[in-house]
């Protein structure tokens, strides 16, 4: 996280935890000329729309008062989602044994996308068990993104 998102996380964490949830991530991005501040939350049993709404209503005036972002932005609170991105070492530890999708910056063996069972995380390098039974290791500088993999039937 950046200094700004770290500061937002410090502000948001007590509000999120008081609502019975946990803070998953904070994102501050520019999309189509508009800045967005997104707070992603998680909860055992899943996050409801009411959870998002309650946290948003509580956190919004606190952010206005603290004013950590000088420019205007759109504020959103949402669920981390079933296909959440894994970023921190604790995320990888929590989801070891789960199916993940790894996207690479450059193709490796003809592909930029790999799906497999998360086996390990070592200082940014990620190891997965591929469907063919082989283990693949991807170095931190190769990885664009790691997400939980959600298989869609159909």
Number of C-alpha atoms within 10 A of each C-alpha: 13 10 8 14 19 14 14 23 20 12 16 22 19 15 20 26 15 10 15 13 20 19 20 22 23 21 18 19 13 11 8 6 7 10 15 16 19 19 27 21 24 24 18 8 6 13 19 13 10 9 20 21 14 15 22 20 11 14 21 15 11 14 15 11 9 11 11 13 15 7 7 10 15 10 15 16 21 19 20 18 14 12 14 19 20 20 15 12 13 11 14 24 14 10 16 17 15 14 20 26 20 25 19 20 12 13 11 12 6 7 10 15 17 16 18 23 20 24 21 18 21 12 8 17 14 19 20 26 19 16 11 7 9 9 14 14 14 17 14 15 10 17 18 13 15 21 18 22 18 12 8 5 4 3
